[in-house]
Amino acid sequence: MTSTITSERPQPRISKPSRVRQANPVTQSYSDLLKSVRAAGLLERRQGFYITVFATLAVLMAAAWFGFALIGQSWFQLLIAAALGIICTQLSFLAHEAGHRQIFASRRANDWSARILATSVAGVSYSWWEQKHGAHHNHPNVISKDPDIAPGAIVFHPEAAAARQGRLALLTRKQGWLFFPLLFLVGLGLQIDSVRFIFRRAKVTHRWVELPILLARLSILPVLAFSFLPLGMAAAFIGVQLAVFGFYMGASFAPNHKGMPVLPADSRVDFLSRQVLTSRNISGGRFMDILLGGLNRQVEHHLFPDMARPQLHKATALVRQHCEKHGIPFTETTLAASFGIIVRYLNEVGLAAGRHFECPMATVSRRY
């Protein structure tokens, strides 16, 4: 069965408050979908798969460092740096899956696996990621609630763009074309945000575990590079590794929600509709499953966040049929097409820069 493919941004269903709470058939149907998924065994753990993936990546990491030692002072070291960026991203996918309790039955085992992988491989605080990513899953693409669409170098909804003034507004109007260059800085941004979070005055879970690992990770790579390579080559090595890591990470996560509906903070949308309408799947089969670490099955991941990566493609047919039955648009497109949608969407949003804007979805929600 083929999927329903759409590049349009469908409008979510906004429930109307009532004195007598009536059963929402879509809301009720999610429990039926969950039962079907569970009955098919799709929520079972696949530890063998993850052990194989981790072992493969560990061997590749060791091979990359062996190549670093073998090549010596040569500009071919930049190929090693790029390889390290790719391997670190793939290991970060595993940290993401452990953080969602997809790998082990034990919550403790998942949490510590994710914490160690995130801090030691990606140089990212797991505690910071956990609270940020948890908010995203609870409120995907909801203004002021989803930190992934909080205004920054790029803004993701017209209300934020309208607040931009002066030269910043001029850049925002063409922000779609800045999207790809800025992806190279994603890795650096993740590490800076992690360090700031770890050193903040507020409570940080397992601060004294993450802090030494994080500082060691952020120090070891520069120490190795500047110890064995000439100054310029060492700087290029670090820059390439961080740029490839950032671009790969950003290009893997961005297609999932960017360019999909953005909801006002006071909108009332049922769980099933909210997760499906704000998420986009990327076609490409098993190859894309490996390339994007299962993030290409974003609809299924948001509906069943603890589902193991090898099970996601099996759930797609059930979810697609369920959406067709209830008239909920199921969005799937190619990776290249998704990037085109993102660039166009960001440029459209950017046109509101420096202008008064009222979100149409907010207007609709205030009618009820």
VENSUL-V380133 format. One record per residue. RES is the residue in one small letter. SS is DSSP state (a for helix, b for strand, c for the rest). PHI is phi in whole degrees, -180 to 180 (NA if undefined). D_CENTER is the distance of its C-alpha to the mean C-alpha in Angstrom with 2 decimals. Layout:
res | ss | phi | d_center
RES | SS | PHI | D_CENTER
RES | SS | PHI | D_CENTER
This chain:
res | ss | phi | d_center
m | c | NA | 27.46
t | c | -88 | 25.40
s | c | -88 | 22.48
t | c | -81 | 22.82
i | c | -109 | 21.17
t | c | -147 | 20.79
s | c | -106 | 19.33
e | c | -83 | 20.75
r | c | -104 | 19.14
p | c | -67 | 21.08
q | c | -87 | 22.32
p | c | -72 | 21.35
r | c | -83 | 24.26
i | c | -110 | 25.39
s | c | -76 | 27.76
k | c | -99 | 31.15
p | c | -59 | 32.43
s | c | -144 | 35.65
r | c | -64 | 38.30
v | c | -105 | 38.26
r | c | -70 | 34.82
q | c | -99 | 34.71
a | c | -68 | 32.67
n | c | -91 | 29.72
p | a | -61 | 29.90
v | a | -69 | 26.21
t | a | -63 | 25.40
q | a | -64 | 28.01
s | a | -69 | 26.82
y | a | -62 | 23.47
s | a | -64 | 25.59
d | a | -67 | 27.38
l | a | -63 | 24.27
l | a | -61 | 23.20
k | a | -63 | 26.74
s | a | -64 | 26.63
v | a | -64 | 23.47
r | a | -67 | 25.04
a | a | -64 | 28.38
a | c | -80 | 26.95
g | c | 76 | 25.80
l | c | -84 | 22.12
l | c | -103 | 21.17
e | c | -76 | 23.16
r | c | -72 | 21.78
r | c | -128 | 21.76
q | a | -63 | 22.48
g | a | -59 | 24.42
f | a | -61 | 21.49
y | a | -70 | 19.41
i | a | -64 | 22.58
t | a | -64 | 23.13
v | a | -64 | 19.71
f | a | -63 | 19.99
a | a | -63 | 23.62
t | a | -63 | 22.93
l | a | -68 | 20.39
a | a | -65 | 22.87
v | a | -65 | 25.64
l | a | -65 | 23.79
m | a | -64 | 23.05
a | a | -63 | 26.75
a | a | -65 | 27.84
a | a | -64 | 25.96
w | a | -71 | 27.74
f | a | -64 | 30.95
g | a | -63 | 30.60
f | a | -58 | 30.12
a | a | -71 | 33.40
l | a | -75 | 35.14
i | a | -71 | 34.44
g | c | 74 | 35.58
q | c | -82 | 35.95
s | c | -144 | 34.74
w | c | -69 | 32.26
f | c | -66 | 31.01
q | a | -60 | 29.15
l | a | -66 | 26.47
l | a | -68 | 25.71
i | a | -64 | 25.28
a | a | -60 | 22.95
a | a | -64 | 20.76
a | a | -62 | 20.93
l | a | -64 | 19.92
g | a | -63 | 16.79
i | a | -69 | 15.86
i | a | -64 | 16.95
c | a | -62 | 15.11
t | a | -67 | 11.75
q | a | -62 | 12.97
l | a | -68 | 14.09
s | a | -67 | 10.83
f | a | -60 | 9.55
l | a | -65 | 12.70
a | a | -62 | 12.12
h | a | -61 | 8.94
e | a | -71 | 11.35
a | a | -65 | 14.20
g | a | -62 | 12.60
h | c | -93 | 12.46
r | c | 63 | 16.10
q | c | -87 | 15.76
i | c | -95 | 18.03
f | c | -109 | 21.05
a | c | -73 | 23.16
s | c | -82 | 23.61
r | a | -64 | 21.19
r | a | -62 | 22.68
a | a | -63 | 22.12
n | a | -64 | 18.41
d | a | -62 | 18.01
w | a | -72 | 20.11
s | a | -63 | 18.61
a | a | -64 | 15.11
r | a | -63 | 16.89
i | a | -69 | 18.98
l | a | -65 | 16.46
a | a | -63 | 14.01
t | a | -77 | 17.04
s | a | -84 | 19.26
v | a | -101 | 17.13
a | a | -92 | 14.26
g | c | 71 | 16.34
v | c | -121 | 13.79
s | c | -70 | 15.23
y | a | -67 | 14.10
s | a | -62 | 15.92
w | a | -65 | 14.09
w | a | -63 | 10.59
e | a | -61 | 12.10
q | a | -72 | 13.54
k | a | -70 | 10.75
h | a | -72 | 8.15
g | a | -63 | 11.30
a | a | -64 | 12.21
h | a | -63 | 9.14
h | a | -66 | 9.99
n | a | -74 | 13.58
h | c | -137 | 13.53
p | c | -62 | 10.87
n | c | 60 | 12.11
v | b | -98 | 15.17
i | c | -58 | 16.87
s | c | 72 | 17.51
k | c | -116 | 15.65
d | c | -97 | 11.94
p | a | -65 | 11.33
d | a | -72 | 8.42
i | a | -116 | 11.41
a | c | -66 | 13.98
p | c | -59 | 16.39
g | c | -152 | 16.27
a | c | -61 | 17.25
i | c | -120 | 15.87
v | c | -110 | 16.45
f | c | -115 | 14.87
h | c | -150 | 17.90
p | a | -58 | 21.63
e | a | -60 | 22.74
a | a | -69 | 20.91
a | a | -65 | 22.17
a | a | -64 | 25.67
a | c | -79 | 25.79
r | c | -76 | 25.54
q | c | -131 | 29.02
g | a | 63 | 30.97
r | a | -63 | 29.54
l | a | -63 | 26.00
a | a | -66 | 26.51
l | a | -63 | 27.70
l | a | -68 | 24.55
t | a | -64 | 22.37
r | a | -64 | 24.42
k | c | -115 | 23.32
q | a | -65 | 19.78
g | a | -59 | 18.47
w | a | -77 | 20.36
l | a | -89 | 18.86
f | a | -57 | 15.28
f | a | -68 | 15.65
p | a | -59 | 17.83
l | a | -70 | 15.55
l | a | -61 | 12.71
f | c | -66 | 15.28
l | c | -98 | 15.22
v | a | -60 | 11.57
g | a | -59 | 12.72
l | a | -62 | 15.75
g | a | -63 | 14.13
l | a | -61 | 12.03
q | a | -72 | 15.39
i | a | -65 | 17.46
d | a | -62 | 15.59
s | a | -66 | 15.89
v | a | -64 | 19.57
r | a | -61 | 20.27
f | a | -66 | 18.89
i | a | -63 | 20.98
f | c | -92 | 24.04
r | c | -70 | 23.95
r | c | -76 | 26.98
a | c | -66 | 25.33
k | c | -64 | 24.88
v | c | -127 | 22.13
t | c | -63 | 21.90
h | c | 55 | 23.30
r | a | -55 | 23.52
w | a | -80 | 26.38
v | a | -91 | 24.59
e | a | -71 | 21.45
l | a | -58 | 23.50
p | a | -66 | 25.72
i | a | -67 | 23.11
l | a | -64 | 20.82
l | a | -66 | 23.90
a | a | -64 | 25.15
r | a | -63 | 22.00
l | a | -76 | 22.03
s | a | -99 | 25.78
i | a | -63 | 26.41
l | a | -61 | 24.86
p | a | -62 | 26.89
v | a | -63 | 29.92
l | a | -64 | 29.91
a | a | -63 | 29.35
f | a | -78 | 32.07
s | a | -82 | 34.38
f | a | -114 | 34.61
l | c | -124 | 33.88
p | c | -60 | 35.65
l | a | -52 | 34.24
g | a | -65 | 32.81
m | a | -66 | 31.48
a | a | -65 | 29.82
a | a | -63 | 28.10
a | a | -65 | 26.94
f | a | -60 | 25.71
i | a | -64 | 23.51
g | a | -63 | 22.30
v | a | -67 | 21.44
q | a | -59 | 19.61
l | a | -70 | 17.44
a | a | -69 | 17.01
v | a | -65 | 16.09
f | a | -58 | 13.57
g | a | -65 | 11.96
f | a | -65 | 12.32
y | a | -63 | 11.03
m | a | -62 | 7.77
g | a | -64 | 7.48
a | a | -71 | 8.99
s | a | -85 | 6.83
f | a | -90 | 3.56
a | a | -60 | 6.47
p | a | -64 | 8.59
n | a | -68 | 7.03
h | c | -138 | 8.54
k | c | -69 | 10.25
g | c | 92 | 13.88
m | c | -94 | 13.95
p | c | -55 | 16.29
v | c | -109 | 16.02
l | b | -105 | 18.16
p | c | -68 | 20.65
a | c | -61 | 20.60
d | c | -96 | 23.73
s | c | -71 | 22.80
r | c | -123 | 23.59
v | c | -124 | 21.66
d | c | -64 | 21.91
f | a | -55 | 19.01
l | a | -61 | 19.15
s | a | -65 | 19.38
r | a | -62 | 16.69
q | a | -71 | 14.02
v | a | -76 | 15.39
l | a | -70 | 16.26
t | c | -98 | 13.01
s | c | -116 | 11.01
r | c | -130 | 11.74
n | b | -87 | 12.53
i | b | -115 | 13.21
s | c | -74 | 16.70
g | c | 137 | 18.05
g | a | 67 | 18.95
r | a | -64 | 18.88
f | a | -59 | 18.37
m | a | -70 | 14.98
d | a | -58 | 14.24
i | a | -75 | 15.11
l | a | -60 | 13.66
l | c | -105 | 10.03
g | c | 60 | 10.53
g | c | 85 | 10.70
l | c | -68 | 7.38
n | c | -69 | 10.11
r | c | -98 | 11.62
q | a | -69 | 9.23
v | a | -62 | 12.41
e | a | -65 | 13.86
h | a | -63 | 10.97
h | a | -74 | 11.08
l | a | -76 | 14.84
f | c | -135 | 15.26
p | c | -63 | 12.52
d | c | -99 | 15.10
m | c | -80 | 15.95
a | c | -65 | 16.19
r | a | -53 | 14.60
p | a | -66 | 18.14
q | a | -92 | 18.83
l | a | -61 | 16.11
h | a | -67 | 18.14
k | a | -73 | 21.18
a | a | -79 | 19.79
t | a | -57 | 19.00
a | a | -62 | 22.73
l | a | -64 | 23.30
v | a | -68 | 20.55
r | a | -62 | 21.71
q | a | -62 | 25.29
h | a | -64 | 24.58
c | a | -66 | 22.95
e | a | -63 | 25.89
k | a | -64 | 28.31
h | a | -103 | 27.07
g | c | 69 | 26.48
i | c | -102 | 22.73
p | c | -59 | 21.24
f | c | -106 | 18.86
t | c | -97 | 16.91
e | b | -146 | 16.48
t | b | -152 | 17.03
t | c | -79 | 17.00
l | a | -63 | 14.47
a | a | -63 | 17.13
a | a | -65 | 17.85
s | a | -63 | 14.33
f | a | -65 | 14.53
g | a | -63 | 17.96
i | a | -62 | 16.94
i | a | -63 | 14.43
v | a | -61 | 17.24
r | a | -63 | 19.84
y | a | -63 | 18.01
l | a | -64 | 17.39
n | a | -68 | 21.04
e | a | -64 | 22.23
v | a | -61 | 20.63
g | a | -63 | 22.12
l | c | -63 | 25.56
a | c | -81 | 25.75
a | c | -59 | 25.80
g | c | 78 | 29.06
r | c | -119 | 30.08
h | c | -71 | 30.56
f | c | -142 | 28.05
e | c | -123 | 27.88
c | c | -64 | 24.94
p | a | -62 | 26.52
m | a | -67 | 24.40
a | a | -66 | 25.67
t | a | -62 | 29.15
v | a | -63 | 28.91
s | a | -66 | 27.70
r | a | -76 | 30.62
r | c | -71 | 33.10
y | c | -104 | 32.73
